[in-house]
């Protein structure tokens, strides 16, 4: 089998959202988002097998030089030549290309990728990642609805001008939803802003102590990701898990975090950097050696289905991965808005898990015709 074509399927008309969407990490100075563009990689072979992967930025001609005419099973060779710690600053991530190659490998083998990699289970626990800064009352109503769908774990965003208002939200959700709910928080302190006053180490510690008393499971991005000393001191001060790393450009960005012990939980995104399925597995095993956990970050909107499928396939065989992120924040981040082009949609069950599809490849059955109105 040989690769014959590499292309990007991309809508050229905006896909509307349900109103003005203001994700927390853009606040308070971000412009509301009212639509998005859907895109994914499509790699074809001379045997008619097609692999799909999520897109983050344009991919340069180097990928085609590496892969056209080559055996798609030579995934590690592509990793070595294209993804070995290279900076993605001047190009798009190759993570989605890696995922598409694994999709081909699974389809050609007649097996789901998670089984090829060696699985512990055929399902993964997920947490519903909300994305906006709502009032305590709004968040209580929202989380109760998510629990009615089956979610046993959720994420709240902390990015308000006054951190005490962040704490009030977590207090309200804990009081209303009980101790059985797993609450995680994302402080988004690694994002840039011209207006927002990012936390000092002392503020992060103050907030962390309050959240620890509320039984929060992990404290994500309380400081900038390269503040190794600050994160390490924070980890030493708190019993609550410190998490982060979604913006890392390669798995090697985590080397110092593992050396310092600054993150208890590593959160690589398969396509924000050059990570993909190959990188998630490598990093998961490295984290295990250091007695650390890995909980993949999963991007929302159009990237959700392919990114989640890749992340779930990669970690289904890792014993140090307790759950996977699943962006879900109605009326903006929903099954309909994020998976409209997928025939076999990912839906949480009554126990808070998503069962991995028992179909060859990464487990996503794409319906390209669903994109027709936006092409």
C-alpha positions in Angstrom: 0.0 0.0 0.0 1.2 3.5 -0.9 0.0 7.0 -0.1 -1.2 8.7 -3.2 -2.7 12.0 -2.1 -2.8 14.3 0.9 -5.4 17.0 1.0 -7.3 19.2 3.4 -11.1 19.2 3.3 -12.2 22.7 4.4 -15.5 24.5 4.4 -15.4 28.0 2.8 -18.7 29.2 4.3 -19.0 29.9 8.1 -21.0 27.3 10.2 -23.2 29.3 12.5 -23.2 29.0 16.3 -26.2 29.5 18.6 -25.5 33.2 19.2 -22.4 35.0 20.5 -20.0 32.6 22.0 -17.5 34.0 24.5 -15.1 31.3 25.7 -13.5 32.1 29.1 -9.9 32.1 27.8 -10.7 35.1 25.5 -12.2 37.2 28.2 -12.6 40.0 29.1 -11.2 41.5 25.9 -12.0 38.9 23.3 -14.3 39.3 20.4 -17.4 37.0 20.5 -17.4 34.1 18.1 -20.6 33.5 16.0 -19.4 30.8 13.6 -16.6 28.4 12.8 -14.9 26.7 9.9 -14.7 22.9 9.7 -11.5 21.3 8.3 -9.7 17.9 8.4 -6.9 16.1 6.8 -7.7 13.4 4.2 -4.9 11.0 3.2 -5.7 8.6 0.3 -3.9 5.4 -0.7 -3.7 3.3 -3.8 -5.9 0.6 -2.2 -8.8 3.0 -1.7 -8.3 3.3 2.1 -8.6 6.8 3.4 -7.4 8.2 6.7 -8.7 11.3 8.5 -7.2 13.6 11.0 -8.1 17.0 12.6 -6.5 20.2 11.3 -4.8 22.9 13.2 -3.2 25.3 10.7 -2.0 24.7 7.2 0.5 21.9 6.6 3.5 22.7 4.4 4.8 20.8 1.4 7.3 18.9 3.5 4.6 16.5 4.6 3.9 15.6 1.0 7.6 15.1 0.3 7.8 12.8 3.3 4.6 10.7 2.6 3.6 10.7 -1.0 4.5 7.3 -2.4 5.4 5.9 1.0 4.0 3.1 3.1 1.4 4.6 5.5 2.4 2.0 8.2 5.8 3.7 8.5 4.4 6.0 11.2 7.4 6.1 13.4 9.5 7.0 10.4 7.3 10.1 9.8 7.5 10.9 13.5 11.3 10.9 13.3 11.6 12.9 10.2 8.8 15.5 10.8 7.7 15.5 14.4 10.8 15.0 16.5 10.6 18.1 18.7 10.2 20.5 15.8 8.7 24.0 16.4 5.3 24.5 14.9 5.4 28.3 15.2 5.8 28.8 11.5 3.6 26.0 10.3 0.6 24.0 11.2 0.7 21.0 13.5 1.5 17.6 12.1 -0.5 15.9 14.8 -3.5 15.5 12.6 -1.3 13.8 9.9 -0.1 11.3 12.5 -3.7 10.6 13.4 -4.7 10.1 9.8 -1.8 7.6 9.3 -3.0 5.6 12.3 -6.6 5.7 10.9 -5.2 4.1 7.7 -3.3 1.5 9.7 -6.4 0.5 11.6 -8.6 0.4 8.6 -6.0 -1.7 6.6 -5.7 -4.1 9.6 -9.4 -4.4 10.1 -9.1 -3.3 13.7 -9.8 -0.2 15.9 -6.6 1.6 16.6 -7.1 1.3 20.4 -7.0 -2.5 20.0 -3.9 -2.3 17.8 -2.1 -0.3 20.5 -3.2 -2.7 23.2 -6.2 -1.7 25.3 -7.2 -2.0 29.0 -10.8 -1.3 28.2 -13.1 -0.5 25.3 -14.4 2.7 27.0 -13.0 5.8 28.6 -14.3 8.0 31.4 -14.9 11.6 30.3 -15.4 14.9 31.9 -17.7 17.6 30.4 -15.5 20.6 29.8 -17.6 23.8 30.0 -16.1 26.9 28.4 -17.8 30.1 29.5 -17.9 32.4 32.5 -21.4 32.2 33.8 -23.0 33.2 37.1 -23.1 30.8 40.0 -26.8 30.2 39.4 -26.4 29.6 35.7 -23.5 27.2 36.3 -25.6 25.2 38.8 -28.4 24.8 36.3 -25.9 23.9 33.6 -24.0 21.3 35.7 -27.2 19.7 36.9 -28.3 19.3 33.3 -24.9 17.7 32.4 -25.3 15.3 35.3 -28.7 14.3 34.0 -27.1 13.3 30.7 -24.7 11.0 32.6 -21.6 13.0 33.2 -20.0 12.3 36.6 -17.1 14.8 36.2 -17.1 18.4 34.9 -14.7 21.3 34.3 -15.4 24.9 35.3 -13.5 27.9 34.0 -11.8 30.4 36.4 -10.9 33.6 34.5 -12.9 36.3 36.1 -11.5 39.8 36.9 -11.9 39.0 40.6 -10.7 35.5 41.6 -13.1 35.5 44.5 -16.0 35.4 42.0 -14.3 32.2 40.6 -14.4 30.6 44.0 -18.1 31.5 44.5 -19.0 29.6 41.3 -17.2 26.4 42.5 -18.8 26.8 46.0 -22.3 27.0 44.4 -21.8 24.0 42.2 -20.4 21.9 45.0 -23.2 22.8 47.3 -25.9 22.1 44.7 -24.5 19.0 43.1 -23.0 17.2 46.0 -19.7 15.4 46.8 -20.3 12.6 44.2 -19.6 15.1 41.4 -15.9 15.3 40.3 -15.1 19.0 39.8 -12.1 20.1 37.9 -11.1 23.7 37.2 -9.2 25.4 34.4 -7.7 28.8 35.3 -6.5 29.6 31.8 -3.5 31.5 33.1 -1.3 30.5 30.2 -3.5 32.5 27.7 -2.6 36.0 26.6 -4.7 39.1 27.2 -4.3 42.8 27.0 -6.7 43.4 29.8 -6.8 40.4 32.1 -4.5 40.6 35.2 -2.9 37.1 35.4 -2.5 35.6 38.8 0.6 35.9 40.9 1.9 32.9 42.7 0.3 34.0 45.9 -3.1 34.4 44.2 -2.8 30.9 42.8 -2.0 29.5 46.2 -4.9 31.4 47.8 -7.3 30.1 45.2 -5.8 26.7 45.3 -6.3 26.3 49.1 -10.0 27.3 48.8 -10.6 24.9 45.9 -8.7 22.1 47.8 -11.2 22.5 50.7 -14.0 22.2 48.1 -12.7 18.9 46.9 -11.6 20.0 43.5 -9.8 17.1 41.6 -7.3 19.1 39.6 -6.2 22.7 39.3 -5.3 23.4 35.6 -3.0 26.1 34.4 -2.9 28.2 37.6 0.4 29.8 36.3 2.2 30.1 33.0 3.3 26.7 31.8 7.0 27.6 31.7 7.0 28.9 35.4 8.6 25.6 36.5 9.6 26.9 39.9 6.2 28.5 40.7 4.3 25.4 39.6 6.6 23.2 41.6 6.2 25.3 44.7 2.5 25.3 44.2 2.4 21.5 43.8 4.4 21.2 47.0 2.0 23.4 48.9 -1.2 21.7 47.7 -2.5 18.2 47.9 -4.8 18.9 45.0 -3.4 17.8 41.6 -1.7 20.5 39.4 -2.4 20.0 35.7 -1.4 21.7 32.5 0.4 21.7 29.2 -2.2 21.9 26.5 -0.2 24.5 24.5 3.0 22.4 24.4 4.4 22.2 20.9 5.9 18.7 21.3 6.2 16.0 23.9 9.6 17.2 24.8 8.2 20.4 26.2 7.1 18.2 29.2 10.6 17.1 30.0 11.3 19.9 32.5 7.8 19.4 34.1 8.7 15.8 34.7 12.1 16.7 36.0 10.7 19.4 38.4 7.6 17.5 39.3 5.6 20.7 38.5 2.7 18.9 36.9 0.9 16.0 38.6 -1.2 15.6 35.4 0.1 16.2 31.9 -2.5 17.5 29.4 -1.2 17.2 25.9 -3.5 18.1 23.0 -3.0 15.8 20.0 -3.2 18.6 17.4 -2.2 21.9 19.1 1.4 20.7 18.9 3.3 17.9 17.0 1.8 15.2 19.2 -0.8 13.0 17.6 -1.5 9.5 18.7 2.2 8.5 18.6 3.1 11.4 20.9 0.2 10.7 23.4 1.4 7.1 23.8 5.1 8.1 24.2 4.2 10.8 26.7 1.8 8.6 28.6 4.5 6.0 29.1 7.1 8.7 30.2 4.6 10.0 32.7 4.1 6.6 34.1 7.8 6.2 34.7 7.6 9.4 36.8 4.4 8.3 38.6 2.4 11.1 36.9 -0.9 11.0 35.2 -2.0 12.0 31.7 -5.4 13.4 30.8 -5.4 14.6 27.2 -6.7 18.0 26.3 -9.3 17.9 23.5 -10.1 20.9 21.3 -13.7 21.8 20.8 -16.0 22.6 17.9 -15.0 21.1 14.5 -11.9 19.4 15.9 -13.8 17.6 18.7 -14.8 14.2 17.1 -11.5 13.5 15.4 -9.4 14.8 18.3 -11.4 12.9 20.9 -11.3 9.7 18.9 -7.5 10.0 18.6 -7.0 10.8 22.3 -9.3 8.0 23.5 -7.6 5.4 21.2 -4.2 6.5 22.4 -5.0 6.3 26.2 -7.3 3.3 26.3 -4.3 1.2 27.1 -2.7 3.5 29.7 -3.3 2.8 33.3 -2.3 6.3 34.3 -5.1 8.0 32.4 -8.2 8.4 34.7 -10.3 10.3 32.1 -10.4 12.3 28.9 -11.6 15.8 28.2 -14.9 16.1 26.4 -15.9 19.7 25.5 -19.6 20.1 26.1 -21.2 23.4 26.8 -24.8 23.9 25.4 -26.1 25.7 23.5 -22.7 26.3 21.8 -20.7 23.1 22.3 -23.2 20.4 21.6 -23.4 17.0 19.9 -25.1 18.7 16.9 -22.6 21.6 16.5 -19.4 19.6 17.1 -20.3 16.2 15.5 -22.7 17.1 12.7 -20.4 15.5 10.1 -20.0 12.2 12.0 -22.3 9.3 11.5 -21.4 7.5 14.7 -21.5 10.3 17.3 -19.8 10.1 20.7 -22.3 10.2 23.5 -21.7 9.7 27.2 -23.5 6.9 28.9 -25.3 6.8 32.3 -22.1 6.0 34.1 -20.0 8.8 32.7 -18.2 6.8 30.0 -17.9 6.8 26.2 -17.6 3.4 24.6 -15.0 3.3 21.8 -16.5 2.3 18.4 -15.6 -1.2 17.4 -14.9 -0.2 13.8 -11.5 -0.2 12.0 -9.4 3.0 12.3 -9.7 5.7 14.9 -13.4 5.0 15.1 -14.9 8.0 13.3 -17.2 7.5 10.3 -17.1 10.8 8.4 -20.0 11.9 6.3 -18.4 14.4 3.9 -21.8 15.2 2.3 -22.9 16.8 5.6 -20.4 19.6 4.8 -22.0 20.3 1.4 -24.1 23.3 2.5 -20.9 25.0 3.7 -18.6 24.2 0.8 
